Amino acid sequence: MQDVPSLVAAAREGRPRAVARLISLVEGASPQLREVMAALAPLAGNAYVVGLTGSPGVGKSTSTSALVSAYRRQGKRVGVLAVDPSSPFSGGALLGDRVRMSDHASDPGVYIRSMATRGHLGGLAWAAPQAVRVLDAAGCDVILVETVGVGQSEVEIASQADTSVVLLAPGMGDGIQAAKAGILEIGDVYVVNKADRDGADATARELNHMLGLGESRGPGDWRPPIVKTVAARGEGIDEVVEALEKHRAWMEERGELAARRLARASREVETIAVTALRERIGSLHGDRRLSALADRIVSGDLDPYGAADSLIHDLTGS
């Protein structure tokens, strides 16, 4: 068993090993998880959480690394949560993002953590919200959350970040993919990376056109900017940071930042409650109550919805 108060105190002092142990407790769904979250609750809520997503190959890790450098020049402590896909066979993950961000490995003001999705859909690991809270409580000013890579369902980052950055690249058909994947609905800032390639201007124009088609914004509403970058050379990154700060200021002025965080907390509570209920239901396999309800459904005495209501009543008492 870990000494949670000592770990939390050490994490607050910026000790990477303590932060790593806390996140490991989160990832492993440790029996001490509730104690960890209770200890972190009053310490979190100060970090600015930025989500980065986009198709595989657009340069998410390179862009994340460049953003880390930009924020470090401002003297800010930065946490990075990089989510990698899990093997459907072994359940393992390469966790290559840490390798690609090795330039920051020796910087005490940067904490990088790779996490495997472990089969969770949506582009994030199931433990990502709690891991973000650990980094927040550990004193990070900015937390960059890099997703697996958006296909046509992995847009969960929009509900987990204060600001969502969508990356695209020329020559990858990202315009059509953006429309199909719902990306036009989740982005607060759009970045066309690898802008030194042919077609970058066309990609930006196409994206701007599609954003205009889908617009239903009123006066004073946020219009997502489109920034062109060459992240490998650090070009355009300062403009991305500027766009992020403008969006944060707009949210604070409108009360949107508080509203997003309230919605995020609500979803987290709902997810925890539903997961706990699912585990209780899963443990009923072979239970006499479940068998009895199944018999009544087969005999036509009860419909499945009525059976489910009866089961929920037995489990929750309501």
Salt bridges, closest charged atoms under 4 A:
GLU13 OE1 - ARG15 NH2 2.88
GLU27 OE1 - ARG113 NH2 2.68
ASP97 OD1 - ARG100 NH2 2.76
ASP107 OD2 - ARG72 NE 2.89
GLU156 OE1 - HIS120 NE2 3.10
ASP162 OD2 - ARG261 NH2 2.92
ASP162 OD1 - ARG264 NH1 2.98
ASP188 OD1 - HIS247 NE2 3.51
ASP188 OD2 - ARG260 NH1 2.99
ASP196 OD2 - ARG233 NH1 3.34
ASP201 OD1 - LYS228 NZ 2.40
GLU215 OE2 - ARG217 NH1 2.99
GLU215 OE2 - ARG223 NH1 2.04
GLU235 OE2 - ARG233 NE 2.79
ASP238 OD1 - ARG73 NH2 3.42
GLU242 OE2 - LYS246 NZ 3.46
GLU245 OE2 - LYS76 NZ 3.91
GLU252 OE2 - ARG248 NE 3.52
GLU256 OE2 - ARG260 NE 3.02
GLU268 OE1 - ARG133 NH2 2.82
ASP287 OD1 - ARG289 NE 3.28
ASP301 OD2 - ARG296 NE 2.97
